[in-house]
Amino acid sequence: MAGNALTIDAAAQGPTMVVFLAHSCPHCNAEIPVLIDWMASGGLPEGLQIMGVPTAVSRNAVNYPPDEWLAGRGWPWPVLVDESSGDGGAGTAAEAFGATAWPYLVIIGADGLVKVRATGEQTIDELTQLVSAALGT
């Protein structure tokens, strides 16, 4: 969140879960601690990269700006702020990944191909099942 350039390149960086979040979304606020607990419990598979992408940014909505919102929630992973397509609208990256609702998860295999897309809140068990199905672990 320090303004450094980031890329999403699972073929070079290993399997990656991209998590699209909207700062105004109550489901996203609920999902963040689940993801953090998943990591803290040791459930996050070794080698799986996670990247957060705040999208649907609105200066007039709660929890603006998104970088401060994520830092305040304890988000431990890299963040790529999505280029806005208008006040509260899905950003360029979210649209490119086919996001339809928030939170939106995309799991990309080490071959660079999208393996799974999921919307809505996920439990730790559901996250584990999604990753296992996507990566064959």
N, CA, C and O of each residue as an XYZ file, in Angstrom:
548
protein
N       0.814     -1.189      0.000
C       0.000      0.000      0.000
C       0.859      1.254      0.000
O       0.366      2.353      0.253
N       2.140      1.087     -0.284
C       3.057      2.213     -0.245
C       3.254      2.856     -1.605
O       4.123      3.717     -1.741
N       2.496      2.481     -2.606
C       2.622      3.078     -3.916
C       3.591      2.366     -4.830
O       3.930      2.894     -5.889
N       4.046      1.190     -4.458
C       4.947      0.416     -5.303
C       4.167     -0.263     -6.417
O       2.995     -0.598     -6.249
N       4.824     -0.466     -7.558
C       4.186     -1.138     -8.684
C       3.971     -2.610     -8.362
O       4.849     -3.260     -7.793
N       2.803     -3.138     -8.727
C       2.474     -4.547     -8.518
C       1.944     -5.133     -9.811
O       1.310     -4.444    -10.610
N       2.211     -6.409    -10.004
C       1.623     -7.128    -11.128
C       1.008     -8.414    -10.604
O       1.415     -8.943     -9.570
N       0.026     -8.900    -11.337
C      -0.566    -10.199    -11.042
C      -0.071    -11.134    -12.127
O      -0.555    -11.088    -13.257
N       0.897    -11.987    -11.789
C       1.503    -12.896    -12.758
C       1.739    -14.246    -12.088
O       2.844    -14.548    -11.637
N       0.685    -15.047    -12.034
C       0.770    -16.342    -11.359
C       1.774    -17.269    -12.029
O       2.367    -18.119    -11.364
N       1.974    -17.118    -13.338
C       2.939    -17.972    -14.023
C       4.352    -17.721    -13.496
O       5.176    -18.636    -13.470
N       4.633    -16.488    -13.078
C       5.955    -16.155    -12.542
C       5.998    -16.229    -11.019
O       7.024    -16.594    -10.444
N       4.888    -15.883    -10.364
C       4.877    -15.761     -8.904
C       4.267    -16.960     -8.193
O       4.341    -17.053     -6.968
N       3.676    -17.865     -8.930
C       3.007    -19.013     -8.329
C       1.516    -18.780     -8.230
O       1.039    -17.683     -8.520
N       0.772    -19.800     -7.823
C      -0.684    -19.685     -7.740
C      -1.078    -18.452     -6.929
O      -0.467    -18.132     -5.908
N      -2.103    -17.778     -7.408
C      -2.501    -16.508     -6.804
C      -4.005    -16.443     -6.635
O      -4.760    -16.810     -7.535
N      -4.432    -15.973     -5.474
C      -5.841    -15.672     -5.257
C      -5.981    -14.156     -5.232
O      -5.400    -13.476     -4.386
N      -6.757    -13.645     -6.168
C      -7.017    -12.216     -6.249
C      -8.361    -11.971     -5.577
O      -9.368    -12.579     -5.941
N      -8.369    -11.076     -4.596
C      -9.570    -10.809     -3.812
C     -10.023     -9.382     -4.102
O      -9.383     -8.418     -3.683
N     -11.137     -9.261     -4.827
C     -11.713     -7.956     -5.126
C     -12.653     -7.574     -3.993
O     -13.546     -8.338     -3.627
N     -12.444     -6.389     -3.443
C     -13.202     -5.921     -2.289
C     -13.670     -4.488     -2.524
O     -12.963     -3.692     -3.142
N     -14.848     -4.168     -2.035
C     -15.356     -2.797     -2.086
C     -15.425     -2.252     -0.665
O     -15.982     -2.895      0.226
N     -14.866     -1.082     -0.458
C     -14.809     -0.514      0.895
C     -16.187     -0.248      1.480
O     -16.332     -0.172      2.700
N     -17.190     -0.107      0.642
C     -18.548      0.168      1.124
C     -19.365     -1.104      1.352
O     -20.520     -1.032      1.771
N     -18.775     -2.257      1.081
C     -19.494     -3.537      1.099
C     -19.419     -4.206      2.470
O     -18.322     -4.523      2.932
N     -20.566     -4.432      3.138
C     -20.530     -5.098      4.443
C     -20.029     -6.541      4.358
O     -19.425     -7.042      5.307
N     -20.273     -7.208      3.235
C     -19.796     -8.587      3.067
C     -18.271     -8.618      2.951
O     -17.626     -9.553      3.428
N     -17.702     -7.595      2.317
C     -16.244     -7.495      2.218
C     -15.634     -7.252      3.593
O     -14.602     -7.831      3.933
N     -16.273     -6.398      4.377
C     -15.800     -6.151      5.741
C     -15.822     -7.426      6.563
O     -14.946     -7.641      7.402
N     -16.816     -8.276      6.330
C     -16.914     -9.553      7.051
C     -15.892    -10.567      6.542
O     -15.426    -11.408      7.311
N     -15.540    -10.500      5.263
C     -14.631    -11.491      4.673
C     -13.174    -11.259      5.068
O     -12.412    -12.218      5.190
N     -12.781    -10.024      5.267
C     -11.381     -9.726      5.585
C     -10.893    -10.487      6.817
O      -9.845    -11.129      6.738
N     -11.599    -10.451      7.957
C     -11.098    -11.216      9.105
C     -11.107    -12.724      8.878
O     -10.302    -13.436      9.476
N     -11.992    -13.220      8.034
C     -11.998    -14.655      7.720
C     -10.708    -15.018      6.983
O     -10.068    -16.020      7.301
N     -10.332    -14.206      6.006
C      -9.094    -14.460      5.266
C      -7.876    -14.390      6.190
O      -6.972    -15.220      6.100
N      -7.863    -13.401      7.070
C      -6.747    -13.258      8.007
C      -6.706    -14.446      8.971
O      -5.629    -14.965      9.264
N      -7.864    -14.879      9.463
C      -7.920    -16.051     10.350
C      -7.471    -17.315      9.630
O      -6.818    -18.172     10.226
N      -7.815    -17.435      8.355
C      -7.404    -18.576      7.540
C      -5.880    -18.658      7.504
O      -5.298    -19.730      7.673
N      -5.248    -17.512      7.282
C      -3.787    -17.471      7.267
C      -3.230    -17.794      8.657
O      -2.311    -18.603      8.785
N      -3.783    -17.166      9.691
C      -3.276    -17.342     11.057
C      -3.423    -18.779     11.548
O      -2.621    -19.246     12.357
N      -4.449    -19.482     11.058
C      -4.680    -20.867     11.486
C      -3.793    -21.865     10.750
O      -3.808    -23.058     11.053
N      -3.019    -21.376      9.783
C      -2.158    -22.259      9.006
C      -2.866    -22.931      7.850
O      -2.307    -23.826      7.215
N      -4.093    -22.511      7.566
C      -4.867    -23.132      6.499
C      -4.513    -22.661      5.103
O      -4.831    -23.332      4.121
N      -3.863    -21.524      5.004
C      -3.470    -20.978      3.712
C      -2.387    -21.865      3.112
O      -1.318    -22.005      3.706
N      -2.635    -22.469      1.944
C      -1.638    -23.376      1.365
C      -0.303    -22.675      1.098
O      -0.263    -21.530      0.647
N       0.770    -23.381      1.383
C       2.100    -22.838      1.136
C       2.254    -22.516     -0.344
O       1.889    -23.319     -1.203
N       2.790    -21.355     -0.633
C       3.025    -20.948     -2.009
C       1.882    -20.190     -2.647
O       2.056    -19.610     -3.719
N       0.702    -20.175     -2.013
C      -0.426    -19.424     -2.570
C      -0.235    -17.947     -2.264
O      -0.151    -17.542     -1.105
N      -0.168    -17.157     -3.314
C      -0.067    -15.708     -3.166
C      -1.480    -15.137     -3.044
O      -2.416    -15.655     -3.652
N      -1.627    -14.089     -2.273
C      -2.909    -13.392     -2.189
C      -2.661    -11.932     -2.508
O      -1.698    -11.331     -2.032
N      -3.544    -11.371     -3.320
C      -3.483     -9.954     -3.634
C      -4.873     -9.367     -3.473
O      -5.850     -9.907     -3.991
N      -4.957     -8.267     -2.757
C      -6.220     -7.565     -2.600
C      -6.363     -6.493     -3.662
O      -5.404     -5.797     -3.995
N      -7.570     -6.369     -4.190
C      -7.850     -5.335     -5.177
C      -9.092     -4.567     -4.740
O     -10.213     -5.000     -5.006
N      -8.901     -3.418     -4.064
C     -10.062     -2.605     -3.746
C     -10.628     -2.002     -5.029
O      -9.896     -1.434     -5.840
N     -11.925     -2.135     -5.197
C     -12.586     -1.677     -6.409
C     -13.888     -0.990     -6.018
O     -14.210     -0.895     -4.833
N     -14.632     -0.515     -7.001
C     -15.901      0.182     -6.753
C     -15.699      1.315     -5.747
O     -16.495      1.497     -4.826
N     -14.629      2.062     -5.941
C     -14.254      3.129     -5.012
C     -15.202      4.316     -5.156
O     -15.516      4.756     -6.262
N     -15.647      4.818     -4.011
C     -16.510      5.999     -3.977
C     -16.084      6.898     -2.829
O     -16.062      6.478     -1.672
N     -15.749      8.126     -3.155
C     -15.362      9.100     -2.133
C     -16.496      9.367     -1.146
O     -16.251      9.816     -0.026
N     -17.724      9.094     -1.554
C     -18.894      9.401     -0.729
C     -19.363      8.220      0.117
O     -20.343      8.341      0.853
N     -18.685      7.095      0.024
C     -19.119      5.890      0.741
C     -18.284      5.688      2.009
O     -17.224      6.291      2.176
N     -18.784      4.836      2.886
C     -18.066      4.532      4.129
C     -16.717      3.887      3.816
O     -16.526      3.281      2.761
N     -15.805      4.031      4.744
C     -14.478      3.407      4.685
C     -13.594      3.927      3.560
O     -12.676      3.229      3.131
N     -13.852      5.132      3.076
C     -12.988      5.748      2.080
C     -11.867      6.478      2.819
O     -12.133      7.102      3.846
N     -10.648      6.424      2.344
C     -10.113      5.754      1.167
C      -9.807      4.277      1.443
O      -9.552      3.889      2.583
N      -9.837      3.465      0.391
C      -9.692      2.020      0.580
C      -8.349      1.586      1.159
O      -8.296      0.586      1.875
N      -7.272      2.298      0.874
C      -5.984      1.874      1.432
C      -5.976      2.010      2.953
O      -5.437      1.151      3.650
N      -6.564      3.072      3.464
C      -6.656      3.241      4.919
C      -7.613      2.222      5.523
O      -7.371      1.710      6.615
N      -8.694      1.930      4.817
C      -9.665      0.923      5.265
C      -8.981     -0.436      5.422
O      -9.116     -1.081      6.462
N      -8.252     -0.871      4.399
C      -7.583     -2.174      4.464
C      -6.506     -2.198      5.551
O      -6.390     -3.179      6.286
N      -5.734     -1.143      5.654
C      -4.702     -1.080      6.698
C      -5.348     -1.149      8.083
O      -4.836     -1.824      8.976
N      -6.452     -0.462      8.257
C      -7.157     -0.469      9.528
C      -7.762     -1.814      9.880
O      -7.956     -2.122     11.056
N      -8.061     -2.617      8.871
C      -8.621     -3.952      9.082
C      -7.516     -4.997      9.253
O      -7.806     -6.165      9.514
N      -6.243     -4.583      9.107
C      -5.125     -5.505      9.288
C      -4.783     -6.331      8.065
O      -4.158     -7.384      8.194
N      -5.178     -5.881      6.874
C      -4.901     -6.619      5.634
C      -3.394     -6.811      5.480
O      -2.669     -5.820      5.389
N      -2.889     -8.063      5.446
C      -1.445     -8.294      5.436
C      -0.814     -8.490      4.050
O       0.409     -8.593      3.951
N      -1.606     -8.542      2.999
C      -1.105     -8.884      1.672
C      -0.975     -7.652      0.785
O      -1.500     -6.589      1.113
N      -0.269     -7.796     -0.348
C      -0.154     -6.678     -1.284
C      -1.530     -6.224     -1.776
O      -2.484     -6.999     -1.839
N      -1.589     -4.941     -2.120
C      -2.835     -4.336     -2.581
C      -2.589     -3.636     -3.906
O      -1.638     -2.869     -4.053
N      -3.449     -3.907     -4.856
C      -3.443     -3.236     -6.150
C      -4.756     -2.467     -6.240
O      -5.814     -3.067     -6.429
N      -4.698     -1.144     -6.106
C      -5.923     -0.349     -6.152
C      -6.407     -0.282     -7.591
O      -5.672      0.118     -8.494
N      -7.658     -0.680     -7.787
C      -8.259     -0.732     -9.116
C      -8.520      0.675     -9.639
O      -8.933      1.566     -8.896
N      -8.270      0.854    -10.929
C      -8.581      2.121    -11.581
C     -10.093      2.261    -11.655
O     -10.781      1.384    -12.178
N     -10.600      3.352    -11.137
C     -12.048      3.543    -11.056
C     -12.651      3.825    -12.425
O     -12.051      4.498    -13.263
N     -13.851      3.296    -12.630
C     -14.581      3.597    -13.860
C     -15.753      4.526    -13.558
O     -16.660      4.670    -14.378
N     -15.735      5.142    -12.409
C     -16.800      6.055    -12.003
C     -17.102      5.857    -10.540
O     -16.713      4.847     -9.955
N     -17.781      6.794     -9.951
C     -18.050      6.773     -8.522
C     -18.801      5.515     -8.111
O     -19.996      5.384     -8.375
N     -18.091      4.584     -7.460
C     -18.698      3.360     -6.963
C     -18.842      2.252     -7.984
O     -19.328      1.170     -7.655
N     -18.430      2.499     -9.220
C     -18.530      1.467    -10.254
C     -17.332      0.537    -10.226
O     -16.265      0.903     -9.732
N     -17.507     -0.653    -10.751
C     -16.403     -1.614    -10.834
C     -15.248     -0.989    -11.600
O     -15.451     -0.287    -12.591
N     -14.047     -1.249    -11.136
C     -12.868     -0.711    -11.780
C     -12.426     -1.551    -12.968
O     -13.022     -2.583    -13.275
N     -11.381     -1.095    -13.623
C     -10.864     -1.737    -14.824
C     -10.457     -3.188    -14.576
O     -10.819     -4.071    -15.353
N      -9.711     -3.441    -13.505
C      -9.273     -4.813    -13.210
C     -10.457     -5.709    -12.874
O     -10.523     -6.849    -13.332
N     -11.394     -5.200    -12.075
C     -12.577     -5.991    -11.715
C     -13.361     -6.383    -12.961
O     -13.797     -7.527    -13.092
N     -13.537     -5.447    -13.863
C     -14.244     -5.750    -15.111
C     -13.478     -6.774    -15.940
O     -14.079     -7.685    -16.510
N     -12.154     -6.630    -16.010
C     -11.341     -7.555    -16.805
C     -11.411     -8.980    -16.259
O     -11.337     -9.939    -17.027
N     -11.553     -9.126    -14.950
C     -11.642    -10.450    -14.328
C     -13.073    -10.966    -14.251
O     -13.305    -12.064    -13.745
N     -14.037    -10.190    -14.746
C     -15.422    -10.649    -14.778
C     -16.163    -10.524    -13.466
O     -17.123    -11.256    -13.227
N     -15.732     -9.606    -12.608
C     -16.379     -9.441    -11.304
C     -17.839     -9.042    -11.465
O     -18.185     -8.190    -12.283
N     -18.681     -9.679    -10.664
C     -20.119     -9.411    -10.724
C     -20.683     -8.948     -9.390
O     -21.776     -8.383     -9.351
N     -19.969     -9.173     -8.303
C     -20.408     -8.791     -6.962
C     -19.193     -8.820     -6.049
O     -18.129     -9.300     -6.439
N     -19.351     -8.309     -4.840
C     -18.237     -8.241     -3.886
C     -18.594     -9.009     -2.624
O     -19.758     -9.031     -2.224
N     -17.622     -9.633     -1.999
C     -16.273     -9.883     -2.486
C     -16.279    -10.861     -3.663
O     -17.194    -11.669     -3.824
N     -15.244    -10.761     -4.466
C     -15.108    -11.591     -5.658
C     -13.706    -12.187     -5.636
O     -12.718    -11.453     -5.605
N     -13.616    -13.502     -5.652
C     -12.333    -14.202     -5.579
C     -12.021    -14.863     -6.909
O     -12.887    -15.481     -7.528
N     -10.785    -14.730     -7.339
C     -10.310    -15.394     -8.549
C      -9.035    -16.139     -8.178
O      -8.093    -15.548     -7.651
N      -9.010    -17.438     -8.454
C      -7.809    -18.229     -8.192
C      -7.165    -18.551     -9.531
O      -7.787    -19.132    -10.421
N      -5.895    -18.157     -9.651
C      -5.128    -18.343    -10.878
C      -4.058    -19.388    -10.593
O      -3.299    -19.266     -9.632
N      -4.004    -20.410    -11.431
C      -3.013    -21.467    -11.261
C      -1.628    -21.019    -11.676
O      -1.461    -19.964    -12.288
N      -0.630    -21.831    -11.336
C       0.760    -21.528    -11.688
C       0.969    -21.495    -13.196
O       1.977    -20.976    -13.676
N       0.011    -22.054    -13.947
C       0.083    -22.003    -15.408
C      -0.455    -20.691    -15.958
O      -0.456    -20.479    -17.171
N      -0.918    -19.799    -15.065
C      -1.430    -18.502    -15.490
C      -2.890    -18.506    -15.886
O      -3.412    -17.477    -16.314
N      -3.569    -19.645    -15.755
C      -4.976    -19.747    -16.145
C      -5.894    -19.612    -14.936
O      -5.590    -20.094    -13.845
N      -7.032    -18.939    -15.159
C      -8.034    -18.808    -14.103
C      -8.640    -20.180    -13.848
O      -9.120    -20.842    -14.769
N      -8.613    -20.598    -12.584
C      -9.131    -21.912    -12.195
C     -10.501    -21.824    -11.537
O     -11.345    -22.695    -11.747
N     -10.731    -20.782    -10.742
C     -11.983    -20.651     -9.987
C     -12.335    -19.178     -9.858
O     -11.467    -18.321     -9.690
N     -13.638    -18.910     -9.941
C     -14.187    -17.597     -9.591
C     -15.295    -17.834     -8.582
O     -16.072    -18.779     -8.727
N     -15.380    -16.991     -7.561
C     -16.431    -17.138     -6.551
C     -16.831    -15.758     -6.047
O     -15.998    -14.858     -5.941
N     -18.105    -15.603     -5.740
C     -18.591    -14.348     -5.185
C     -19.179    -14.577     -3.807
O     -19.616    -15.678     -3.472
N     -19.179    -13.525     -3.023
C     -19.809    -13.566     -1.712
C     -18.859    -14.012     -0.620
O     -17.715    -14.393     -0.870
N     -19.372    -13.952      0.598
C     -18.583    -14.355      1.761
C     -18.301    -15.853      1.714
O     -19.161    -16.652      1.342
N     -17.076    -16.216      2.100
C     -16.662    -17.616      2.160
C     -16.200    -17.922      3.581
O     -15.576    -17.081      4.228
N     -16.499    -19.103      4.057
C     -15.961    -19.555      5.340
C     -14.545    -20.083      5.109
O     -14.116    -20.242      3.967
N     -13.829    -20.349      6.189
C     -12.496    -20.940      6.059
C     -12.583    -22.283      5.338
O     -11.762    -22.569      4.466
N     -13.561    -23.104      5.688
C     -13.722    -24.401      5.016
C     -14.000    -24.217      3.528
O     -13.456    -24.947      2.700
N     -14.836    -23.254      3.187
C     -15.145    -23.008      1.772
C     -13.916    -22.496      1.027
O     -13.683    -22.891     -0.115
N     -13.130    -21.626      1.651
C     -11.893    -21.152      1.025
C     -10.943    -22.310      0.759
O     -10.353    -22.410     -0.317
N     -10.802    -23.182      1.748
C      -9.924    -24.348      1.612
C     -10.392    -25.242      0.476
O      -9.576    -25.718     -0.314
N     -11.694    -25.475      0.383
C     -12.246    -26.310     -0.687
C     -12.052    -25.664     -2.053
O     -11.710    -26.351     -3.016
N     -12.269    -24.345     -2.153
C     -12.075    -23.644     -3.427
C     -10.632    -23.775     -3.904
O     -10.379    -24.086     -5.068
N      -9.691    -23.536     -2.995
C      -8.275    -23.605     -3.365
C      -7.880    -25.034     -3.716
O      -7.156    -25.252     -4.688
N      -8.341    -26.003     -2.944
C      -8.028    -27.412     -3.238
C      -8.548    -27.812     -4.605
O      -7.845    -28.465     -5.376
N      -9.777    -27.423     -4.907
C     -10.360    -27.751     -6.213
C      -9.604    -27.057     -7.339
O      -9.387    -27.640     -8.401
N      -9.206    -25.818     -7.106
C      -8.530    -25.046     -8.146
C      -7.121    -25.542     -8.416
O      -6.679    -25.599     -9.564
N      -6.422    -25.897     -7.351
C      -5.001    -26.217     -7.488
C      -4.691    -27.695     -7.356
O      -3.537    -28.107     -7.480
N      -5.724    -28.500     -7.103
C      -5.523    -29.934     -6.989
C      -4.691    -30.327     -5.788
O      -3.903    -31.271     -5.850
N      -4.866    -29.595     -4.682
C      -4.081    -29.906     -3.477
C      -4.909    -30.669     -2.469
O      -4.412    -31.014     -1.397
